[in-house]
């Protein structure tokens, strides 16, 4: 290998490494890693102060979205096909909650900036994978507090699957502080701890 080819190879590996460190996930579901995320996390841990004392969904001073929010809307389930060579594990039935209105500007900004994301975009919030044979929606979520898997089942599941645009329900969603990034699974959700009202 010539010296020129070797240098070009090193540059390409470096560019790919930088891109992989800045984005996480797969397909169109890549989540942008926040700028100065290590610094932000260290500052938050050193101060020991809550990041969101009123727990309302908002964007904090470091540009991270977090908090709880109740949305009105209905369930939409689409088949997400995993083709050979795609960065995914399996074909799934992915469930999203389409919200019909909200006066929370932060959720509109968050979903609006995520257009093209597999898990959230525009007026939809991804909940996870519908497993109709088990009467549940299964999700996985990452946050600074750690990994969590969970499900929406029982009466909450039944309310969701019977919801329509003309028969909406309310759901409370929660996004914990997340200042880093890592690969997203097929059933990933940006939120956790769902409660259907």
Phi, psi and omega in degrees: 000133180287161180298320179298314179297321179297316180295316178299319179298317178298318180297317179296318178297319178297315180298316179296319179297318178295315180297318180293326178286336182272330179239148177227157178109204180206173177054227176263012184263024182287134179255129181289130175282131182297149176294144178054037185297324179295318178296317180299315181295317181298316179298315181298319180289324182290321183286328181069012180268149177298145180278339186207081190296327179271353175063019176278142180298125184199174173257127181277180184298339180266004178087011179267137177268134181199162176118181182254153181203140174255126181243151174252134180172211185209165184275141173226127182240128180233147175280125176255105185281133176257101180276154177305132181093345176288154178273073180207167183263322184197163173286132183227162170262104186265128183261130176235151175255118179267115181269138187269336174195154176198139176265008179272110183292330182295320180291324177295319179293315181299310181289327180293324180279354183256020179306134182092351178283141182289343189247348182194141177184144173055251182251022182233140178241121180290135180256330183138198184266128174282126175242083187299326180294340178249006180050055180204163168244119183260137179222158172232144184213145175244145175208170178300332179284349177128178180281146175216135168245148182201185180210156170252118185215184177061221183298325179298316179297314181298320178297318181295311184292340178266359181281149176217175177302323180272352179226067186285162174233172175248144178224137174263129181241156182221128173243117177277161179304130180220106185251008177232195180207152173200171185304142181260138180278173180299330184253024183294148170224144176286352184235170179210173174057056182284145177221117181267128185262000000 
